[in-house]
Amino acid sequence: MSLIPVTILTGFLGSGKTTLLKRILTEAHGQKIAVIENEFGEENIDNEILVNDTQENIIQMNNGCICCSIREDLRETLQLLAAKKRKGLLDFDRVVIETTGLADPGPVAQTFFMDEEIAEQYLLDSILTLVDAKHAASQLNDRQEARRQVGFADQIFISKTDLVAKDEVDALMHRLKHMNPRAPQKAVHFGEVAIKDVFDLRGFNLNAKLDIDPDFLKEDEHAGHDHGDHDHVHGEHCDHPSHATDGAHHHVHDDDVKSFVFRSDKPFSPAKLEDFLGAIVNIYGPRMLRYKGVLNMEGTDRKVIFQGVHQLMGSDLGPAWAPDESKTSKMVFIGIDLPKDIFLQGLEQCLV
């Protein structure tokens, strides 16, 4: 049986997750989707769509979608769904997990790597983060959960852009880009998102990411003449509009979720790199949200692609370097107050 793709939908309270979900659940897209809802939501879908008194809390929709709310833990719910699918009791093509507005998507994502039984049945496709343009500035300033959700994203949807001025939206996009340069951003209205922007993004599929997202390899090039390799810190003298969105307050953010990029044309020594990455993941893992790279390794003419979430890290052999391609290693790290200098110097020392 092929693996069941899973999408994690996250975003701060009121960012439009439920609107997007309703649309996914009721639209005629020809896909049968099982939705797992964390029950602590302030506006549960089931108020409107679901009936609460069924025994197992799994409801079949008229377009073939299934909805279930978690009462136990996620792992048990996933096991139950997979078992019912195997026995032919439930028919669904993919799973969407809606996290609560205050959730850190990290542990949810880790379930798909750490748990062998889950990993044999499911494939984590991507983490989608919804950001509410109207309230984003204050949420990002005040709540680390909101900043972490941005750091984890493979795709960011910005809702309610029609309620704020264009320069505020631009400022927000600039700020989000600093926090997570590898997630494409899209402004969306009332959950009107094309299904192709939601599913099969392959954010966690090591090889495919490069085929479908060439911008990942260029994501900081625009930054080269703009503000260095993401070195620009939002400090006192930064006059970018996002730092003055509070009008009179001229609030300065130096977000704790930041990204930086390492690149080099020299090959890595596999042993040195493995030791160094092992050491930093050990120390900083809980603060490392997402990290990803395409590496030129000594001893192979193929690209080595690696990525991780928190302490979990994986790598894979990718395609061969093309004859005319410059063999540049490139890594992006997204995390909370990571010591950039230690990372960059350490990586430098792993080169041949």
C-alpha positions in Angstrom: 0.0 0.0 0.0 1.4 3.4 -0.9 2.0 5.9 1.9 -0.8 8.2 2.9 0.3 11.9 2.5 -0.3 14.2 5.5 -0.5 18.0 5.6 -0.2 19.8 8.9 -2.2 23.0 9.0 -1.1 25.5 11.6 -1.6 29.2 12.3 -2.4 31.5 15.1 -5.9 31.9 16.6 -8.3 33.5 14.1 -6.0 33.2 11.1 -8.5 31.3 9.0 -7.6 27.7 9.4 -11.2 26.6 9.9 -12.3 28.6 6.8 -9.7 26.9 4.8 -10.5 23.5 6.2 -14.2 23.9 5.5 -13.4 24.7 1.9 -11.1 21.7 1.6 -13.8 19.5 3.2 -16.8 20.7 1.2 -15.3 21.4 -2.2 -15.6 18.9 -5.1 -12.0 18.2 -5.7 -12.4 14.5 -6.1 -10.1 13.7 -3.2 -11.2 11.9 -0.1 -9.6 13.7 2.8 -9.5 12.6 6.5 -9.2 15.6 8.8 -7.8 15.2 12.3 -8.8 18.1 14.5 -7.3 18.9 17.8 -10.2 19.3 20.0 -9.0 22.3 22.0 -9.9 24.7 19.2 -12.0 27.7 20.1 -14.1 27.3 17.0 -14.4 23.6 16.2 -15.5 22.7 12.8 -17.8 20.2 14.4 -20.1 23.0 15.7 -21.2 23.4 12.2 -20.4 20.2 10.3 -19.9 17.4 12.8 -22.3 15.6 15.0 -20.7 15.2 18.4 -22.5 12.2 19.8 -21.3 9.5 17.5 -19.3 6.9 19.3 -16.0 7.1 17.5 -16.2 10.7 16.4 -15.4 9.9 12.8 -17.9 11.5 10.4 -18.2 10.8 6.7 -19.0 13.9 4.6 -21.2 13.8 1.5 -18.2 14.5 -0.8 -16.3 11.5 0.7 -14.2 13.4 3.2 -13.9 12.2 6.8 -13.6 14.2 9.9 -12.4 13.1 13.3 -11.5 15.0 16.4 -8.7 13.8 18.6 -9.6 12.8 22.1 -6.6 10.5 22.6 -3.2 11.2 21.2 -2.3 11.8 17.6 -0.5 8.5 17.2 -3.5 6.5 18.2 -5.8 8.4 15.9 -3.4 7.9 12.9 -3.2 4.2 13.7 -7.0 3.9 13.9 -7.5 5.6 10.6 -4.8 3.5 8.8 -6.3 0.3 10.2 -9.8 1.2 9.1 -8.4 2.1 5.6 -6.6 -1.3 5.4 -9.7 -3.2 6.3 -11.8 -1.2 3.8 -14.0 0.4 6.5 -12.9 3.9 5.6 -11.8 5.2 2.2 -9.5 8.3 2.1 -6.6 9.5 0.1 -4.8 11.9 2.4 -4.9 13.4 5.9 -4.9 17.0 7.1 -4.1 17.7 10.7 -5.3 21.0 12.1 -3.3 22.0 15.1 -4.6 24.4 17.7 -3.8 28.0 17.4 -1.2 27.8 20.2 0.5 24.6 19.0 4.1 24.1 18.1 3.9 22.0 14.9 7.4 20.5 15.7 6.3 17.6 17.8 3.4 16.8 15.4 5.9 16.7 12.5 8.3 14.5 14.5 5.7 11.9 15.0 6.1 10.9 11.4 9.8 10.3 11.7 10.2 8.9 15.1 7.4 6.4 15.2 8.2 3.5 12.9 4.7 2.2 12.6 3.5 5.7 11.6 6.4 6.2 9.2 5.5 2.9 7.4 2.0 4.1 6.7 2.2 7.9 6.3 4.3 10.4 4.5 4.5 13.9 5.9 4.0 16.2 2.9 4.2 19.7 4.3 3.4 22.2 7.1 1.1 25.1 6.0 1.0 28.2 8.2 -1.8 30.7 8.0 -0.9 34.3 9.1 -3.6 36.9 9.8 -2.4 40.1 8.2 -4.5 42.3 10.5 -3.2 40.9 13.7 0.1 39.5 12.7 2.4 42.3 13.9 1.2 42.1 17.4 1.0 38.3 17.4 4.5 37.9 16.1 5.8 40.5 18.6 4.0 39.0 21.6 3.8 35.2 21.0 6.7 32.9 20.4 4.2 30.2 19.2 3.2 32.4 16.3 6.9 33.0 15.4 7.6 29.3 15.6 4.7 28.4 13.3 6.3 30.7 10.7 9.7 29.1 11.2 8.3 25.6 10.6 6.3 26.5 7.4 6.8 25.0 4.0 4.1 27.4 2.6 2.7 30.5 4.2 -0.8 31.8 3.5 -1.5 35.4 4.5 -5.2 36.0 5.2 -7.2 39.2 5.7 -4.8 41.3 3.5 -7.9 43.2 2.3 -8.3 44.6 5.8 -4.9 46.3 5.9 -2.9 48.8 3.8 -0.6 47.5 1.1 2.5 48.8 2.7 1.6 46.9 5.9 1.2 43.7 3.9 4.6 44.3 2.2 6.2 45.0 5.6 4.7 41.7 7.0 6.0 39.7 4.0 9.4 41.2 4.4 9.4 40.3 8.1 8.2 36.7 7.4 10.9 36.3 4.7 13.5 37.1 7.3 12.2 34.5 9.6 11.7 31.8 7.0 13.2 32.5 3.6 12.4 29.0 2.2 8.6 29.1 2.5 6.8 30.8 -0.4 4.1 33.3 0.7 0.7 33.8 -0.8 -2.0 36.3 0.1 -5.4 34.5 0.2 -9.0 35.6 0.6 -11.4 33.8 2.8 -9.9 30.4 2.3 -10.0 30.6 -1.5 -6.8 28.7 -2.0 -6.2 26.4 -5.0 -6.0 22.8 -3.9 -2.7 22.5 -5.8 -1.2 25.1 -3.4 -2.2 23.0 -0.4 -1.4 19.4 -1.3 1.6 17.6 -2.7 4.1 20.4 -1.9 6.7 17.8 -0.8 8.2 20.0 1.8 9.7 16.9 3.5 10.5 15.0 0.4 14.3 15.5 0.2 14.8 15.0 -3.5 11.6 16.4 -4.9 12.0 19.7 -3.1 14.7 20.8 -5.4 12.8 19.9 -8.5 9.7 21.8 -7.6 11.3 24.7 -5.7 14.3 26.0 -7.6 14.0 29.3 -5.6 15.1 27.4 -2.6 18.6 27.6 -4.1 18.3 31.3 -4.9 16.3 32.3 -1.9 18.9 34.6 -0.5 20.2 36.0 -3.7 17.9 38.9 -3.6 19.3 39.5 -0.2 22.8 39.9 -1.6 22.5 43.5 -2.6 19.7 44.2 -0.2 21.1 43.3 3.2 23.9 40.7 3.1 23.3 37.0 3.6 20.4 37.6 6.0 22.9 39.4 8.2 20.7 42.5 8.5 19.4 42.6 12.0 16.3 44.5 12.7 17.9 46.9 15.1 17.6 50.6 16.1 18.5 52.1 12.7 16.4 49.9 10.5 13.7 52.1 9.0 11.9 49.3 7.2 8.1 50.0 7.5 7.5 46.7 9.3 9.4 48.2 12.2 7.1 51.1 12.5 3.7 49.4 12.0 2.7 50.5 15.5 2.5 54.1 14.2 3.7 56.3 17.0 5.6 53.6 18.9 8.1 52.8 16.1 8.3 49.4 17.6 11.6 47.7 16.8 11.5 43.9 16.3 14.5 41.7 16.4 12.5 38.5 16.0 14.0 35.5 17.9 13.0 33.3 15.0 15.6 34.0 12.2 17.2 32.3 9.3 20.7 32.4 7.9 22.4 30.7 5.0 25.8 29.0 4.7 27.3 28.5 1.3 30.7 27.3 0.0 32.3 26.1 -3.2 34.6 23.7 -1.4 33.5 20.2 -0.7 32.6 19.0 2.8 34.5 16.2 4.6 31.6 13.8 5.4 33.1 12.7 8.7 33.8 16.2 10.0 30.3 17.4 8.9 28.6 14.5 10.5 30.4 15.1 13.8 29.7 18.9 13.7 26.0 18.5 12.8 25.6 15.9 15.5 27.1 18.2 18.1 25.0 21.3 17.2 21.8 19.3 17.0 22.5 17.8 20.4 23.0 21.3 21.9 20.6 23.5 19.9 18.1 20.9 18.5 15.1 22.2 20.5 15.7 25.7 19.1 16.4 24.5 15.5 13.0 24.6 13.8 13.8 23.7 10.2 17.1 23.3 8.4 17.8 22.1 4.9 20.7 22.0 2.5 22.2 20.8 -0.8 25.7 19.7 -0.2 28.8 19.0 -2.2 30.4 16.1 -0.4 33.9 14.7 -1.0 33.7 11.2 -2.5 30.5 11.5 -4.4 29.6 13.2 -7.7 25.9 13.4 -6.6 24.3 16.1 -4.5 23.7 15.3 -0.9 20.4 16.7 0.3 19.7 17.0 4.0 17.0 18.4 6.2 15.8 18.3 9.8 13.2 19.3 12.3 14.5 19.9 15.9 16.8 17.0 16.8 15.7 14.8 13.9 18.0 15.0 10.8 18.0 13.0 7.6 20.0 13.0 4.4 19.7 11.5 1.0 21.7 11.2 -2.3 20.2 13.5 -4.8 20.8 13.8 -8.6 24.4 14.1 -10.0 25.8 17.6 -10.3 25.4 18.7 -13.9 28.6 19.1 -15.9 28.2 22.9 -16.2 26.9 23.4 -12.6 29.0 25.0 -10.0 29.2 22.6 -7.0 28.1 25.0 -4.4 27.0 23.7 -1.0 24.1 25.7 0.4 22.4 25.3 3.8 19.6 27.3 5.4 18.9 27.2 9.1 15.7 28.6 10.7 15.6 28.7 14.5 15.2 30.6 17.7 18.2 32.7 18.7 20.7 30.3 17.1 24.4 31.4 17.4 25.0 32.1 13.8 28.8 32.6 14.2 29.2 29.2 15.9 27.3 27.5 13.1 29.1 29.3 10.2 32.6 28.9 11.7 31.9 25.3 12.5 30.7 24.5 9.0 33.7 26.3 7.5 35.9 23.9 9.5 34.2 20.9 8.0 35.3 21.8 4.5 38.0 19.8 2.8 
